[in-house]
Amino acid sequence: MKPEWLRIPDAIRVSGIGRSTLYSLLSSGCIKSALIRKRGCQRGIRLISADSLREYIESFAVEVGKTP
């Protein structure tokens, strides 16, 4: 069973995208995320949508033998 949401280190590991690039993609809205934190707390857990990460990467995929 594949996870629907990934923590930042896991998203970096499975995608091969660097940390700063991943945060840049998050801020530009290319990848969906959620911040889980308790009321009144400044820190929380940032989760990345595995589907949106996969879709973003697949948008750059090119079939071998096809001309762009």
DAMOQUI-V738408 format. One record per residue. N is the residue number from 1. RES is the residue in one small letter. BURIAL is I if it has 16 or more other C-alpha atoms within 10 Angstrom, else O. D_LAST is the distance of its C-alpha to the last C-alpha in whole Angstrom. Layout:
n->{N,N}
res->{RES,RES}
burial->{BURIAL,BURIAL}
d_last->{D_LAST,D_LAST}
This chain:
n->{1,2,3,4,5,6,7,8,9,10,11,12,13,14,15,16,17,18,19,20,21,22,23,24,25,26,27,28,29,30,31,32,33,34,35,36,37,38,39,40,41,42,43,44,45,46,47,48,49,50,51,52,53,54,55,56,57,58,59,60,61,62,63,64,65,66,67,68}
res->{m,k,p,e,w,l,r,i,p,d,a,i,r,v,s,g,i,g,r,s,t,l,y,s,l,l,s,s,g,c,i,k,s,a,l,i,r,k,r,g,c,q,r,g,i,r,l,i,s,a,d,s,l,r,e,y,i,e,s,f,a,v,e,v,g,k,t,p}
burial->{O,O,O,O,I,I,O,I,O,O,I,I,O,O,O,O,O,O,O,O,O,I,O,O,I,O,O,O,O,O,I,I,I,O,O,O,O,O,O,O,O,O,O,O,O,O,I,I,I,I,O,I,I,O,O,O,O,O,O,O,O,O,O,O,O,O,O,O}
d_last->{34,31,32,31,32,32,34,32,33,32,28,28,29,27,23,24,23,26,29,29,25,26,29,26,24,27,29,26,26,22,24,27,31,34,37,40,44,47,49,50,48,46,44,42,39,36,34,30,28,27,25,23,23,21,19,18,17,15,13,11,11,8,9,10,10,6,4,0}
